[in-house]
Amino acid sequence: GGLTSIPAVFVGSHIVSLTLSPSVSFSLNVSAFAHNAFLSSVHFSGSGSVSIEVRSFVGTTSLATVSLGNSVVSIGASAFEGVSALTTLTLGTGLTSIGARAFYGTSIDALSLTPSADCTLGADAFSSIVSSIATVELGGGLTSIPAVFVGSHIVSLVVGNSVLTIAASAFEDLSTMTSVTLGSGLTSIGDSAFKNTSVTAVSLGNSVVS
């Protein structure tokens, strides 16, 4: 409907499932659903652009499934930090920014981040993921990959053709990583980007110059 924001009026509530489909620009305010021990699923759709503010879902100890449709444009810092029950995450193509520690300490088992335009990734956005992440796919309009996976457990990494740079130490010490596929657009890979992983073979295109 025409709802434009939700303030922190559901903190500690007993809501089990949340579905939002705004038709206008919409903001989920700071700590809007924080510390809700019963919330198990979140689904965003609709045509209005959606901003999820900082710490919106911190402390939602039962939250296992999050589906963020193409209308979601930003995810604030620590929005889902420490939500260790979160295993299933679906991200839409409208994202332009993901804040620092947004999914820090969750248990997502796969990640596909393929926005239609470039997306800014904050520090440690996907660091210290508790579980093994079978596949991480990064592409779409994404142009750079910073070190936002520190201490996570990625097995397979697929980097799309849109990515131009991989930062220094981006995947350093991720010993679970055994498979890497790099796109044709890469021009720069930073020092120690894949240091101490378990990758045995990587194919580099002619575009990589440093």
C-alpha positions as CSV (number, residue, x, y, z in Angstrom):
1,G,0.0,0.0,0.0
2,G,1.0,3.6,0.6
3,L,2.9,3.0,3.8
4,T,6.2,4.9,3.8
5,S,8.0,3.8,7.0
6,I,7.9,1.6,10.0
7,P,9.5,3.0,13.2
8,A,10.8,0.9,16.0
9,V,7.3,-0.1,17.3
10,F,7.7,-3.9,16.9
11,V,10.8,-4.3,19.0
12,G,10.5,-7.5,21.0
13,S,7.1,-8.4,19.5
14,H,5.7,-11.8,18.8
15,I,5.4,-11.5,15.0
16,V,6.2,-14.8,13.3
17,S,6.3,-13.8,9.6
18,L,6.8,-10.4,7.9
19,T,5.7,-9.6,4.3
20,L,6.0,-6.1,2.9
21,S,5.0,-4.9,-0.6
22,P,5.1,-1.1,-0.6
23,S,4.1,0.7,-3.7
24,V,6.0,3.9,-2.8
25,S,9.5,4.7,-1.4
26,F,9.7,3.0,1.9
27,S,12.0,2.9,4.9
28,L,12.3,0.3,7.6
29,N,13.6,2.4,10.5
30,V,16.4,1.7,12.9
31,S,15.8,-1.4,15.0
32,A,12.3,-1.7,13.6
33,F,12.0,-5.4,14.3
34,A,15.0,-5.9,16.6
35,H,14.9,-8.5,19.4
36,N,11.9,-10.3,18.0
37,A,12.5,-13.9,19.1
38,F,9.6,-15.3,17.1
39,L,10.1,-13.9,13.7
40,S,11.2,-16.7,11.3
41,S,10.8,-15.3,7.8
42,V,11.0,-11.9,6.0
43,H,9.8,-11.2,2.5
44,F,10.0,-7.9,0.6
45,S,8.4,-7.2,-2.7
46,G,6.4,-4.4,-4.3
47,S,7.3,-1.6,-6.7
48,G,8.4,1.1,-4.2
49,S,12.1,1.4,-3.4
50,V,12.9,0.0,0.0
51,S,15.7,1.0,2.5
52,I,16.4,-1.2,5.4
53,E,18.0,0.9,8.1
54,V,20.8,-0.1,10.6
55,R,20.2,-2.9,13.1
56,S,16.6,-3.4,11.8
57,F,16.7,-7.2,12.7
58,V,19.4,-7.5,15.3
59,G,18.4,-10.1,17.9
60,T,15.8,-11.9,15.8
61,T,17.0,-15.3,17.1
62,S,14.6,-17.4,15.0
63,L,14.9,-15.6,11.7
64,A,15.9,-18.3,9.2
65,T,14.7,-17.0,5.8
66,V,15.1,-13.6,4.2
67,S,14.0,-12.7,0.7
68,L,14.7,-9.2,-0.4
69,G,13.1,-8.4,-3.8
70,N,14.4,-6.1,-6.5
71,S,12.8,-3.1,-4.9
72,V,15.3,-3.2,-1.9
73,V,18.0,-0.6,-2.7
74,S,20.0,-0.5,0.6
75,I,20.7,-2.6,3.7
76,G,22.0,-0.7,6.7
77,A,24.9,-1.5,8.9
78,S,24.4,-4.4,11.2
79,A,20.9,-4.9,9.8
80,F,21.1,-8.7,10.4
81,E,24.3,-8.9,12.4
82,G,24.5,-11.9,14.7
83,V,21.3,-13.6,13.4
84,S,22.8,-17.0,13.5
85,A,19.6,-18.8,12.5
86,L,19.6,-17.1,9.1
87,T,20.5,-19.7,6.5
88,T,18.5,-18.8,3.4
89,L,19.2,-15.3,1.9
90,T,17.8,-14.1,-1.4
91,L,19.0,-10.7,-2.7
92,G,17.4,-8.8,-5.5
93,T,19.0,-6.9,-8.3
94,G,18.1,-3.4,-7.1
95,L,20.7,-3.2,-4.4
96,T,23.1,-0.2,-4.4
97,S,24.6,-0.5,-0.9
98,I,25.1,-3.1,1.8
99,G,26.3,-1.6,5.1
100,A,29.1,-2.7,7.3
101,R,28.5,-6.0,9.2
102,A,25.1,-6.3,7.6
103,F,25.2,-10.1,7.6
104,Y,28.1,-10.6,10.1
105,G,27.8,-13.8,12.1
106,T,24.8,-15.2,10.2
107,S,24.7,-18.8,8.8
108,I,23.8,-18.2,5.2
109,D,24.7,-21.3,3.1
110,A,24.8,-19.7,-0.3
111,L,25.1,-16.1,-1.7
112,S,24.2,-14.6,-5.0
113,L,24.9,-10.9,-5.3
114,T,24.3,-9.8,-8.8
115,P,22.8,-6.2,-8.7
116,S,21.9,-4.5,-12.0
117,A,24.2,-1.6,-11.1
118,D,27.2,-1.2,-8.9
119,C,26.8,-1.9,-5.2
120,T,28.9,-0.6,-2.4
121,L,29.9,-3.2,0.2
122,G,30.6,-2.0,3.7
123,A,33.4,-3.4,5.9
124,D,32.8,-7.0,7.1
125,A,29.4,-7.1,5.4
126,F,29.6,-10.9,5.1
127,S,32.4,-11.7,7.6
128,S,32.4,-14.5,10.2
129,I,29.6,-16.4,8.6
130,V,29.1,-19.3,11.0
131,S,28.2,-22.1,8.4
132,S,29.9,-23.3,5.3
133,I,28.9,-21.2,2.2
134,A,28.7,-23.6,-0.7
135,T,28.8,-21.0,-3.4
136,V,29.3,-17.3,-3.6
137,E,28.4,-15.6,-6.9
138,L,29.4,-12.0,-7.3
139,G,28.6,-10.1,-10.5
140,G,25.7,-8.4,-12.3
141,G,26.8,-4.7,-12.1
142,L,29.3,-5.2,-9.2
143,T,32.7,-3.7,-10.2
144,S,34.9,-4.3,-7.1
145,I,35.2,-6.9,-4.3
146,P,36.6,-5.6,-1.0
147,A,37.6,-7.7,1.9
148,V,34.1,-8.3,3.3
149,F,34.3,-12.1,3.8
150,V,36.9,-12.2,6.7
151,G,36.6,-15.4,8.7
152,S,33.9,-16.9,6.6
153,H,33.8,-20.4,5.1
154,I,33.3,-20.1,1.3
155,V,33.8,-23.3,-0.7
156,S,33.2,-22.1,-4.3
157,L,33.6,-18.6,-5.7
158,V,32.2,-17.3,-9.0
159,V,33.2,-13.8,-10.1
160,G,31.2,-12.3,-12.9
161,N,32.5,-10.4,-15.9
162,S,31.4,-7.0,-14.4
163,V,34.0,-7.2,-11.6
164,L,37.1,-5.1,-12.4
165,T,39.1,-5.4,-9.1
166,I,39.5,-7.7,-6.2
167,A,41.0,-6.0,-3.1
168,A,44.1,-7.1,-1.2
169,S,43.4,-9.9,1.2
170,A,39.8,-10.2,0.0
171,F,39.7,-13.9,0.6
172,E,42.9,-14.4,2.6
173,D,42.9,-17.3,5.1
174,L,39.6,-18.8,3.8
175,S,41.0,-22.3,3.9
176,T,37.7,-23.9,2.9
177,M,37.8,-22.3,-0.6
178,T,38.6,-24.9,-3.2
179,S,37.1,-23.5,-6.4
180,V,37.5,-20.1,-8.0
181,T,36.0,-18.9,-11.3
182,L,37.1,-15.4,-12.4
183,G,35.3,-13.3,-15.0
184,S,36.8,-11.8,-18.1
185,G,36.6,-8.2,-16.9
186,L,39.2,-8.4,-14.1
187,T,42.0,-5.9,-14.4
188,S,43.5,-6.0,-10.9
189,I,43.8,-8.5,-8.1
190,G,45.3,-7.2,-4.8
191,D,48.1,-8.7,-2.8
192,S,47.3,-11.9,-0.8
193,A,43.8,-11.9,-2.3
194,F,43.7,-15.7,-2.2
195,K,46.5,-16.4,0.3
196,N,46.1,-19.5,2.5
197,T,43.0,-20.8,0.6
198,S,42.8,-24.3,-0.8
199,V,42.5,-23.3,-4.4
200,T,44.8,-25.3,-6.6
201,A,44.1,-23.8,-10.1
202,V,42.9,-20.4,-11.3
203,S,42.3,-19.3,-14.9
204,L,43.2,-15.6,-15.5
205,G,42.0,-13.7,-18.6
206,N,44.2,-11.3,-20.7
207,S,42.5,-8.3,-19.0
208,V,44.4,-8.8,-15.7
209,V,47.3,-6.3,-15.6
210,S,48.2,-6.2,-11.9
